Amino acid sequence: MSFQEWTQQMRDMLEARKRGDFAFRDKDFKTAIDCYTQ
C-alpha cells in the first residue's frame, strides 16, 4: 500500500468519525453507530 493510499484511508476514517460525532450530538444514534462501525 502506498503512502497516498494510506493517508486517503485515514482521511476517510476521520471523516466517517466526524460524521458520527455530529450524528451523536444530534441524538441520531443509528447514524452514529453506522459511521463508527464503518
N, C-alpha and C positions, 0 to 999 in steps of 0.2 A: 504494500500500500504506500502510495506516495504521500509526502508531507501535505500536499494540497488536498488530497482526498481526506486525509485525517482531519485537517483544520475544517473542512466543509462538514464532516460528520460532527465535530464538536460544535460548530455553529448551529447545525440543525438541532442538536440535542439541547443547547441552551435556549434556542428559540421555542422548542416544544415545552421546556420547563417554564419559560416566561409566560407562554400562553396558559399553562397550568396554574401559575401563580395568579394570573388575572382572573381565571375562572374560579379559582378557590376563593379569592377575595369577593367575588360576586355570588358566592354560595352555589356555584354551578359545579357541584361535586362530581357529577358524572363526567363532564368535560375535563375537569382537573385530573381525575383518575386516568382517563384516556391519554392525556398529554404525558403524565408521569410514567405511564407504562409503555410508552412508545419505544 
